[in-house]
Amino acid sequence: MPLMALAIQATSAEDSARVPPEPAGTWRAELEQGSAKRSLVLTLQSAKDGGLTGTLDGLGGDLGRLKVANLILVEDVLSFQLPQAGTRFAGNFYGDSLRGTWSEGEVSRVLIFFRD
């Protein structure tokens, strides 16, 4: 078998072995805001239309359980917004963690959610 054919076969085997993430469930993270730490709880559910819905708890103040908006999953990248809080998140799944960037206005920080 020519070398080029072996390389193509190896790539195809890797692609087919990749398991898509299962985002539904409860995810927890610690968000540092100045000297305070907030425990965030992201709950994701499969929707009847095949998409996802979600809520986020833990931002404090009058921001109780917030419905996430623009929740999008493309391959292993999940993104959402919380217009009520002026925040957004985008991250990649790595096993039982979701690692990404939490942005509030011009300020961004690394945030890692772990599956319960």
N, C-alpha and C positions, 0 to 999 in steps of 0.2 A: 504494500500500500504506500503511495507517495506520502512524503512528509506533510504536505499541505493538507491532505485528506485527514491525517491523524490530528492535526491542529483543529480542524473544523469539527471533527468528532468530539474532541475533548471539550471544546467550548459548548457544544450542544448538550453534552451530558451535564455540565455544570449548570446551565440554564434550566434544564428540566428537573434538576435536583433541588433548585431553589423553591422553598415553601413560602407561599404568600403569608403575610402576617395576619393574625386573627386579632383585630383591635377590640372587639367587644369585651367588656369587662370593666373592672375598677382599677384605676391607676392612681398612684400617690406620688407626690413630689414635695420637696421643701423649697419654698421661694424666699430668698433673702431680699428684704426691702429695707435698706439702711441697717439699723441695729435690730430690726424685728425679723423673725422668721414666721412664715405662714405655711401651714400644712394644706396643700391643695389636694382635692379629690376630683379626678376626672372620671366620669362614668360614661362609657360608650355602649350603645345598643344598636343592633342590626334593625333597620327599618323594613317595613313590609315591601317597599319598592326596591330592596336590595342595597340601598345606601346605608348611611349611618346617621344616628342622632346622638346628641351628647349634652351633658350638663357639667358645670364646674362649681364646686363648693370651696370655700376657704379664703376668699379675698377679704373678708371682714367688713366691718361697717354695715351699711345698709345693702351691701352686695351679698345677698344670700346665695341660694342656688341659682346660677345663671345658665340659661340655655346658650350653647355655643352656636355660632353662625358660620356659614360658609365652610362647613366641615367637609374636607376633601381628602380622600385616600387615593393616591396614585402609586402603584407598585408598593414600595415600603415607606413612602413619605406621607405623613399625616399633617394636615394644617387646619387651623380654625381661627376664628376671631371671637372676641367678646366685646362687641360695640359698646355695651353698657359701661365697661371698665376701660375702654380705649386701649385694649391689649390684643395681641395676636401671638400665635405659636406655630412653628413648623419644625418637624423633626422626623428622624428615621427610626424604624424599629430595629432593635438588636436583641433578639431572644425575648426575654421578659422585661425589657426596658424600652423606653421611647425617649431618645436623646435629641435635643434640639435647641432652638432659640426662642426665648420669651421676650417679646418686645412691647414696651410701653412708650408710645411717642417715639422720641429719638433714642431712648435708652434700651439697649438689648443686653441680655445675659443668658448664659447657658442654663438650661433647666432639664433635669432628667426625671421622668416619671417611671415608677416601677410598678409592675402588675401585682395586685394583691394575691 
